[in-house]
């Protein structure tokens, strides 16, 4: 089995042993994208059908405000909690909110506010998952390994998106949009189980201790929003990458 894994790894331009360490993260990204692809189709369809497309600008404004607040909280807490706990803090509340929405809409005649909750929850949780996944990988791979492993791991997202689309096509007719919500909750539970299994069985990278030797500016950037902003301003590459990312997100919201 290890020889077969190394053979596949050579096809993917990985070093010996890297494919065996990378495939759980490929699987995790696949499950995450499958979950959020299902949630995207369901939440958007329900929102437009039951609330109306005219309410989308207000919903996206609420999403942008929520993202701003939660990203600030992420900067302050993620380094202290660690990768697995942060994933749990993102996915568990999202799954709980969707489960509550399903119960309210299916059994308790919930009002239109629940459609907004589902839509905003999906968008915010997906943003946090995308932002955290790269940081999560840094706990298990060195920087050189990440250069090789990232393309393979992120390919899991493409496969997961295809799987999510297939689930929508196959299940939306028999179940209906509302009863697809438990599919998202189940996939989140699978993702959390994979995160827990990885934490138990995969050895963290030797680079995990490099934070103690990193420059003071980098350590301060992990402790406070102000320290992060000062670190961004001091690094030309980080400054312009951040500025371009902000402009891209603003353009995307306008396009939405």
C-alpha positions in Angstrom: 0.0 0.0 0.0 2.8 2.6 0.8 4.4 1.7 -2.5 1.2 2.3 -4.4 0.8 5.6 -2.6 4.3 6.6 -3.5 3.6 5.7 -7.1 0.6 7.9 -7.2 2.6 10.6 -5.5 5.2 10.5 -8.2 2.5 11.1 -10.8 1.5 14.2 -8.9 5.1 15.4 -8.4 5.1 14.7 -4.7 8.0 13.5 -2.6 7.9 9.9 -1.1 5.4 9.8 1.8 3.7 13.1 1.0 0.7 11.5 -0.8 0.0 9.3 2.2 -0.1 12.4 4.4 -2.0 14.6 2.0 -5.0 12.4 1.1 -6.9 13.0 4.3 -6.8 16.7 3.7 -7.9 16.1 0.1 -10.8 14.2 1.5 -11.6 16.9 4.0 -11.7 19.6 1.4 -13.8 17.4 -0.9 -16.4 16.9 1.9 -16.4 20.6 2.8 -17.0 21.7 -0.8 -19.7 19.1 -1.3 -21.4 20.4 1.9 -21.3 24.0 0.9 -22.2 23.4 -2.7 -25.4 21.7 -1.5 -26.0 24.5 1.0 -25.4 27.2 -1.7 -27.9 25.8 -4.1 -30.6 25.2 -1.4 -30.1 28.5 0.5 -30.1 30.7 -2.5 -33.1 29.0 -4.2 -35.1 29.2 -1.0 -34.2 32.8 -0.3 -35.1 34.0 -3.8 -38.3 31.9 -3.9 -39.6 32.7 -0.4 -38.1 36.1 0.4 -37.4 37.6 -3.1 -34.5 38.7 -5.2 -35.1 42.3 -4.2 -33.9 41.4 -0.7 -30.5 40.1 -1.9 -28.6 43.5 -1.6 -29.6 43.8 2.0 -28.6 40.1 2.6 -25.2 40.7 1.1 -24.7 43.8 3.2 -25.5 41.8 6.3 -23.1 39.1 5.1 -20.3 41.6 4.5 -20.8 43.1 8.0 -20.9 39.7 9.6 -17.7 38.6 7.8 -15.9 41.7 8.9 -16.7 41.1 12.6 -16.1 37.3 12.5 -12.8 37.7 10.6 -11.6 40.1 13.3 -12.6 37.5 15.9 -10.8 34.8 13.8 -7.6 36.8 13.8 -7.7 37.0 17.6 -8.8 33.5 18.5 -7.5 31.1 15.8 -3.9 31.1 16.9 -4.9 30.4 20.5 -7.4 27.7 19.7 -5.4 25.8 17.1 -6.5 24.4 13.7 -8.9 21.6 14.7 -10.7 23.6 17.4 -11.1 26.5 15.1 -12.7 24.2 12.5 -15.1 23.0 15.1 -15.9 26.5 16.1 -16.8 27.3 12.5 -18.6 24.2 11.4 -20.6 23.2 14.5 -22.5 26.5 14.8 -23.2 26.6 11.1 -24.5 23.0 11.2 -26.6 23.9 14.3 -28.1 27.0 12.6 -29.0 25.0 9.5 -30.5 22.2 11.6 -32.6 24.7 13.6 -33.7 26.3 10.3 -34.8 22.9 8.9 -36.7 22.1 12.1 -38.4 25.5 12.1 -39.4 25.3 8.4 -40.3 21.6 8.3 -42.1 21.2 11.6 -42.8 24.6 13.2 -44.0 26.8 10.3 -41.0 29.1 10.6 -41.3 32.5 9.0 -39.3 34.1 6.2 -36.5 35.2 8.6 -35.3 31.6 8.6 -34.6 31.7 4.9 -32.3 34.7 5.6 -30.6 32.9 8.4 -29.8 30.0 6.2 -28.5 32.2 3.4 -26.3 34.4 5.6 -25.1 31.3 7.6 -23.9 29.5 4.5 -22.1 32.6 3.1 -20.3 33.5 6.3 -19.3 29.9 7.2 -18.0 29.3 3.7 -15.8 32.4 3.9 -14.4 31.4 7.2 -13.7 27.8 6.0 -11.8 29.1 3.0 -9.8 31.4 5.1 -9.0 28.9 7.8 -8.1 25.9 5.6 -4.7 27.2 4.4 -3.8 28.1 8.0 -4.9 24.6 9.1 -2.7 22.9 6.6 0.3 24.9 7.8 0.1 22.9 11.1 0.8 19.6 9.2 3.2 20.5 6.3 6.3 22.6 6.0 6.4 25.5 3.6 8.3 23.4 1.0 5.8 20.6 1.3 2.9 23.0 0.9 4.2 24.1 -2.4 3.7 20.6 -3.7 0.7 19.5 -1.6 -1.6 22.5 -2.0 -2.6 21.9 -5.7 -3.4 18.3 -4.9 -5.3 19.2 -1.8 -7.3 22.0 -3.3 -8.3 19.7 -6.2 -10.5 18.0 -3.6 -12.6 21.1 -3.6 -13.3 20.8 -7.3 -14.3 17.2 -6.9 -16.4 18.1 -3.9 -18.2 20.8 -5.9 -19.0 18.2 -8.6 -20.3 15.9 -5.9 -22.4 18.6 -4.4 -23.9 19.5 -7.7 -24.7 15.8 -8.3 -26.4 15.5 -4.9 -28.5 18.6 -5.7 -29.5 17.2 -9.1 -30.4 13.7 -7.7 -32.0 14.7 -4.4 -33.8 18.0 -4.9 -36.6 16.4 -6.8 -37.4 13.5 -4.5 -36.7 15.4 -1.2 -37.4 19.0 -2.0 -35.2 22.0 -1.2 -36.0 22.1 2.6 -35.3 18.4 3.2 -31.9 18.8 1.6 -30.7 20.8 4.6 -30.0 17.7 6.7 -27.6 16.6 3.9 -25.5 19.7 4.7 -25.6 19.0 8.4 -24.5 15.4 7.8 -21.6 16.4 5.6 -20.5 18.9 8.3 -20.5 16.1 10.8 -18.4 14.0 8.5 -15.9 16.9 8.1 -15.7 17.3 11.8 -15.0 13.6 12.2 -12.2 13.8 9.6 -10.7 16.8 11.4 -10.7 14.8 14.7 -9.2 11.8 13.1 -6.4 13.8 11.5 -5.7 15.4 14.8 -5.2 12.0 16.4 -3.4 10.2 13.6 -1.4 12.7 11.6 1.8 14.1 13.2 2.0 17.9 13.1 4.8 19.5 11.0 8.1 20.3 12.6 7.5 23.9 11.5 4.7 24.1 14.1 7.3 25.4 16.6 8.7 28.0 14.3 6.2 30.6 15.7 8.4 30.9 18.8 11.3 32.0 16.6 9.3 34.2 14.2 9.9 38.0 14.2 8.1 40.0 16.9 5.9 41.7 14.2 4.6 38.3 13.0 3.8 37.2 16.6 2.0 40.4 17.3 0.0 40.0 14.1 -1.4 36.8 15.5 -2.4 38.4 18.8 -4.4 41.5 17.8 -6.2 43.2 14.9 -4.0 46.2 15.4 -0.8 44.1 15.2 -2.1 42.4 12.1 -2.8 45.8 10.4 0.7 47.1 11.3 2.3 43.9 9.9 0.3 44.4 6.6 1.4 48.0 6.3 5.1 47.0 6.9 5.1 44.3 4.2 4.6 45.5 0.6 3.6 42.1 -0.7 1.1 41.5 2.0 -0.2 45.1 1.8 -1.0 45.0 -1.9 -2.2 41.4 -1.8 -4.6 42.5 1.0 -5.7 45.6 -0.9 -6.3 43.6 -4.1 -8.3 41.0 -2.1 -10.5 43.7 -0.5 -11.2 45.2 -4.0 -12.0 41.8 -5.4 -14.4 41.1 -2.6 -16.1 44.5 -3.0 -16.5 43.8 -6.7 -17.8 40.3 -6.1 -20.5 41.7 -3.7 -21.5 44.3 -6.2 -21.7 41.6 -8.9 -23.9 39.5 -6.6 
